[in-house]
Every structure is written in C-alpha cells, then in structure tokens.
C-alpha cells in the first residue's frame, strides 16, 4: 500500500481532479490511502469569512455563497451536470457553515476553536467531491473521516499529534486498510481527545500524509512509499523562478531536506519529514500535471551514498556577529543572550562557529534589539547576504567551491556536514546567481 497526498492546486478544478483520479488509479495496484487538501484558496476564504462574521455578516455570507457555487460547479462538471443525492452532501456542509457563521455573529467573538470548527470543511468538501466522482465512474472507493484516526492536543489551529492515542485508533480500525482498496481521507484535520475538530497548522496536509504512513506501518500495514503530488515536478537545485538552468534533484537525503527547509527553501517542512524518517518510508515529490516525470525521491535510509552537491540558496538580510573570546570569558554568555533574543523576534540562527579568537554567529534578519544587550560593545556586527550550498558529504567539494567563490568575490563563512556557507556584502543579482549556480553544478549534476 502507498499513501498519496494531493495539494490544493491539484484539486482546484474539475480538470485537475480528473488528473488526480488518473494518478490514483495508476499508483494503487496494491491499495492506497489518498489524502487531499482543500480546493486551492478555500481555507483562506473560510478564515476570511470567520474574521468577518462579527463585523460584517453579509460580506462573510457572500464569501461562503461564492465558495458554495465554486464547489458545486466543479461537481457539476465532473458528473456532466447530473443531479443526484450526492449533491446534497455538498449543500449540507455549506448549511452547517452558514449556521456556524451566524452563531459567531450572535456571540460577537471568535476563538481558535471556532476557526477549526469552520476551516476543516475545506478538506471535507474536496474529499466529498473526489468520492462522488469515483462513484460516478463506478469505482469502489471508500471515504473516511481523518478526525476518527488522528488525535491531537487541544491547541486549536496548530495542534500537535498525540501519536499514542492515534495509534490506538488505527489499531481499532485496521481492517479498513487491509483490503487493498482505495481509501480517501482528509489532510490537515484531526480531533482532540474530546472529539473537537482540530487542525495541524498551515501545510498540515503533507504532515498528515506522513503521520498516516507512520501509524499504518506501526500497525502492521506495509507502506512502500509516500507520494506528495503538487504542481511542480520535484525539488529543484535552486528556485526555478530565478535560476534558468535549475534542475530536478533525483534523490536527496532526509538531512538535506531539513537543512533546505530551515534555510527557507520551498520544500517539505521538517515536521512532515519526521514521521516518514521514523518509519523509514521514502517520500516522492511528484507533479499531478506531469505524472510521467519521476520527481524527487527523499531517501530515509541511513545508508551512505556518493558525495554530491544538490542545491544552492541565497539568503538575504543576514547579520554576521563576532564575539571576542577574550572578553572576560563571556562570549558564550553573549551568544546565549543572542539566541534567546532570536526566540523573541524574527531573528533566525543559521550558523555558529568557535575559533581561537572569536565566536562567530550568523543570524537571518536584523534587529536593533541586539544593541540592547549589555555587552553589545564587544559585538562586531556586519550586515551580509548568505549563500548556502547543500549536499551530501559536501566537504569533499570544499576546494572546488572555494575556488569558485573567489571568482564571485564570496567569502567562506563555515560549514556543517552537509552545508557550506558563503557570504557577500551585497545580494547577488539574478544574472550573477544564475552564473554561480551554473559554475557550481557544471561538473556535479
């Protein structure tokens, strides 16, 4: 069995849902669990409707009405305008949404739980449409409610999965997954131990897919792969909107993905990766609209592989901080204060290193609060832009990278096992960054 997750852009129109159906049928020979996000834009619209429910009820209801029409039109197109009892499912969900929004208006206030009690309908609507379409095509798909399986704490809008209780729910319902059938479920949504609807935060649908994979495997269901279907053909060597010759990475490791995500690249969130890593289930990132392409495989094994350079990212608006080691032996105290400061602001630690002479700390973003630290006079501060080059066992390429860095007047900052940091005073132009990418990868594709 495999787990397939389709994002909002993959279910945004009737035509894209037809493509989703083809992807499901071509990849479900041994059964699958299919998780869907809400139709693209729906969650944002539902949040907007909730926000307006107290101050402008008519506008809130108008947003919901437009969403209802949009979802109805998708379903009508998929079923050739045939009307039947299945359409009542869609309308019943919207009846509930209207009722709740009106209740918020009467109460005059909105809680985090209120948000979750509305936004989950986005996933309910998309999965209902796919299920109805499968019945229209005479396929015997099943539709389940993810809230019956994924249990969380009660931190609404950003709940944490309770893996112990979730595993018990999967164990109780294990037979559902043993028939080599195709099962549709919702990403993003769950419920707390009282049965109240909760959500896993934005991007939670990808996370749901790997949580399903982990919990199914824990309960004896063999999951060979988790597939994340989106509107891009995999993970690229650099941002393809900027880099003309950016290429799709065929295989990348768990640790590289974590680094890229932390540095701000648009790849899977580290929380998404963790369950798959624990279960040692590979993840493949694929394109719903180009299913013939092989995408990117994220390898969760700990097996060593050939050293490689995989990606490059430019990180703007960083600051380089040097703390003199001879300042009353207090450099570590200053570092701790700076790291504590980063938790209170949008500063993000990227890299730190200790030499004989100083402690070096690289932070993304800038804050005048740095100079509120008592020892700020001992801090050497420099605004920079960073270039991070990520790969596997990347230090084997250090000499080559340093030679290229000289050509572009880039300074070496430091390295970790799978990342080399360079710096420049001014941001590289798109042309310069394209040239740097081409030089780095000229012999390393």
N, C-alpha and C positions, 0 to 999 in steps of 0.2 A: 504494500500500500504506500501511496505517497500523499503528501499534503500540498495542495495548490492554493496560493493566495493571489487574488486579483485586486488591484488598486482601483481607486475611483475613476481614473481616466479609462480603465479597461471596461467599466460598466456604465459609461456616461451616455451612451446612445444605443438604440436598437441594433445598429450595425456592429458596434463594438461587442455587444452581448452575444451576437451570433458568432463572432470570432472567439469569444470566451468559451462558448459551447464547443467549438471545434477543438480548441486547446484541451478542454477537459476530456473529450472523447478520445483524442489521440494519446493521452497520457494516463489513462485509468484502466489499463488492461487488468491489473490486479487490485482494483478498487482505489478510491481516493476520498479524502476529505477536502472539500472546496470551501475556502473562506473568502468572503467578499467584504470590501469596504463599501461605504455609502456611495451612491452616484456622485460623481465629481461636483463639488460645490455645495452639496446638500447639508453637510454638517455645519458649514459656515452660515448657511441661510437659517438653519434651525436655531443656532446660537443667536443670530441677529433677531429672530422672531421672539426668542425668550427675553432678550435685552429690552425689546420694545414693548413687551406685553404689559408693563406697568405704566409707561409714559405715553405710549401711542398704540392703543389696542388695534385700531383699524388698520394701521400700517403693518402691524405684526400679523394680523389675519390675512392681509393681502399677500404677504410673503409666503405664507403657508398655502394659500389658494394657488399661487403660481407654481409652487413645488408639486402640489397635487396634480395639476394639469400636466406638468412636465412628465411625471412618472406614469400617469395614465396614457399619455401619448406614446411613450416607449412601449408600454404593454400592448396597446392597440396595434402598433406597427409590427410587433413580434408575432401577434396572433391574427394578423390580417383583418383587424377590426372586428373580430368575432367577440361577442359578449357572452359571458357565462358567469357562473357563481364565483369563479376565481377572482373576478374583478372586485367582488365585494370585500375581499381581504385588504386590498389597497385602500379602498374607501373607508373601511373600518379603522385602519391605522390613523388616517387623517382625522376621522371623527374624534378619536382619542386625543390627538394633538390639539385640535380646536378646543376641546373640553379643558385640557390642562392649561392652555394659554389663557383662557377666560378665567380659570381659577386663580392663576398668578395675578391677574389684573385685580381681582376682588381682594386677594390677600395684600396686595400692594408691596410685596417684597419677593426676592428671588434668592434661593440658597443654592449651594453647589449641588445638592441632591436634586433640586429642581432641574438644573441643566442636564444631568444624566438621565432624568426621567423623560426628557424630550429627545436629546440627540441620538439615543440608541435607535430611534425609529429609522434613521438613515440606513443602517445596516439591515433592519427588518424589511424595509421596502426593497432594497436591491436583491436580497436573497429570496424574497417572495416572488419578485419578477422572474428571476432565473428559474425558480422551482416551477412556476406556472408555465414558463416557456418549455421546460423539459417535459411537462405533462402534455402540452400541446403537441410536442414532437413524438409523444408516446414512449418516452424514456422513463424508466422506473427509478428516478432519483428519490432520495429521502431528504427531508428538511428538519433540522434540529435547532433548538434554542441554545446558543452558547452559554447563556446565563445558568442553564442547568448543569453545566460542566465546569466552567471556570469560576472559582470562588476567590474573593479578594477581601481586603480590609475595607473599612468604610470611609476611606479618604476619597470622596467622590471627585470626579473629573481627572484624577491621577492616581487611581487605586493600584495597590501592589498585590500581586497574585499570591494567594495562600496555596502553596503547592501541595501541602499535606492534605487539606480538605478537598482540593481539586482532584487529586489522585484518587481519593475515595469515591468521588462522583464518577470518574471514568471507570473505576473498577465495578461499580454497581451497574453501569450501562455498557459494559464491554461488548456484549453480544451484538450491539448495533454496528460495531466496526469489524465484525468477523465474517461478513457475508460477501466480501469482495465487491461491494456495491459502491455507488457514488453518493456521498453524503454532503449536503450543503449546510454550512454554518456561518455565523456572523463573526467577522473580526471586530476588534476594538471593544466589544461589550462583554460584561460579566455580571456577577451579582455578589453582594456581601453575604455574610452568614445568616442575616435576617431575611434574605431573599430580595433586598432592594437592589435595583439596577445600578451598576457602577460601570465606569469606563476606564480604560488603561492609558489615557493621555493621547495627545496627537501622535500619529504614527503607530498607534497601538495595534492596528490590524496586522502589520508584519510581525509584531511581537506575539500576537495571538497564534499565528501560524506555527511559530517555533515552540510555543507553550503546548499547543496541541500535539506537535511531534514528540516532545519530551514525555508528556503524560501518557500518550498512546504506547510509546516504547516501554515505559516503565510498567505498563500493564499487559505486556506480552504481545503487542501488535507490532510487527516488523515494519518500520518506516524506512524506506530505502533512500528517500530524498525529500527535501522541502523545496518547492519551486515558488519563487516570488515573481509574479507576472506584472509587468508595468508597461510604460510607453517608451522605454529605452532598451537597448539590446544588451545590456550588461553594465559592468563597471568599467569606466574608461581610465586611460593613463593620465588624463587631465580633463578639465572642463571642456567638453566638445563645443560649447558655445563660444569659447575663446581660442582654443587650440585646433587649428585646421586638420592637423595630422594625428589628433588623438585617436587611439585605437582601443579596442575592447580587450580587456585582460582575460585571457582564457581561464587561468586558475590563480587564485590568491588565497593566502592563509588567513585564519581567524585573527591572528595578531596584527596583520597588516590592515585588515578592515577596521579593527578597533582604533588603530592609530589614525587612519584616514578620517574616520567619523569624528574622533576627538578634535582633529585639526580643522574640521569644518567642511570636509568634502561631502557631497550629497550622495552618501552611500547608506547602507543599513546602520541603524542605531546600535550601539554596543549591547543595549538591553535585548535587542532582537537576536543577536548572535548567541548570547549566553546559554539559553536552553538547548539550542542545537549543538553547541560545543559540549555541554554536559552529556548529551545523549549521543554524541559523535555521529550526528546526522548531517550530511553535506547539504548546503544550500545552493541552489542555482538561480541566478537572476536572469529573467527572460523577457522578451518583448511580445506582448499579446498581438501586436500588429505585424510582426515579422517572426512568426513561430518557427520558421525554418532555420533561424540562426541559433547557434549553440549557446550563446550567452556567456555568463561568467560563473564558474564553479568556485564556491568558497569551501576550501578543504578544512575539515575539522579534525583531521588526524594529527597526531604529534610526530608523524614520520618526517624525517629530514628530506629536503629536496634540493635541487640545484640552486645555487645562489642566483638571484635575479633582481633587476630593478623593475618595479611595476608602475609607479605613479609619481607625479610631481604636482605640488600645490603651492600657490603663492598666498601668504597670509599677511594681510595688510594691517597697518596701525598697531605695531608691536612696540614694546619697550624693552631695552636691554639694561639690566641693573647689575652693577658690580659693587660688591661689598668687600672692603679691605679686610683681609684676615687678621691684621694687626691691631684692630680697633678693640682693645680690651677683651679680646676673645669673645666678642659679642655678635659675630656675623651670623651665627645660627639663630640667635635671638631675633635679629632683624629679619632674617628670612621667614621665621615663624610668624612674625607680625605681618609681613607682606602676604604670606599665604592666607592668613586669617582675613586680611583685608580683601583678598580675592573672593572669599566666600560671601562677603558683604556687598560686593559690587559686581560689575560685569567683567572684571579682570579675569583672565584665564591663564594659569601657569602652563607654559609649553615645554620648557626645558630648564634644567638646573645642573650645575657642574661645580665641583670644588677643585681648585688648583692650589699650589703652594702660596700664591699671592692673594687670591680673592675667591669669593663665591659668586658665580655667575647665575643670574636668574632671568629668563625670558618670559615676559607676560604679553598676552594679546590684549589689546585695548590700552587706554591711558586713563589715569585718574589723578587729579590734584591731591587726592587724599594721601597719596604716597608721601607727600611732604608734610603731612600731619604727624608722621612717625617721629618720635623724639630724636632718634639717631639719623634723621634724614641727611644731615650734613656729611655723613660718612658714605652716602649712597651716590655712586656715579650713574647718571641716568642718560640714556640715549634713545631717541625715537628711531625705529628701524622698520623695515619690511622683511619678512622671513620667507625663505624658500625651503620647503621640506621635500626631500626625496625619499620615497618609501619603497622598500623591497624586502626580500628575504635574504638574511645573511649578507646585508648590504655592504658591510665593511670590506668585503673583497673587492669592491669597486672604488674604494676611497681615493686612491691615487688618480684614477681616471676622472673622478668627479672634481677633485681639487684642481686638476689641470683645466678642465672646462670652466670652473668657477673663476679662474684668473682671466679667461677670455671675456667674461661678462662683469668683471670688477666686483665679484661677490666674495664676501668674507666667510670663512669657516667659523661656525659657532660651536658646534659639538655634534655628538651622535649618540644614539642608542643602538641596540642590537639591529633594529630594522628601519632606522631612520637617520638621515644625515641632514642637519640644519645649516643653511647658509643665510647670509644677511646682506641687505643693501640699504643704503640711506634712502633712496627714492624707489618707488614702486617701478617694476619693470613694465614697459609698455606692452601692449598685446603682441606687437611685432617682435620685441625682444624676448618675451616669454615663449612665443612660438619657436623662435630660433634656439632658445635654451632647451626646450623640450626636444626638438629635432636632434640637437647635439648629444643630449643625454642618451637618447634611445637609438642613435644611429647604428650602434653595434650591439644593441641589447634587447631587441624585440624577440 
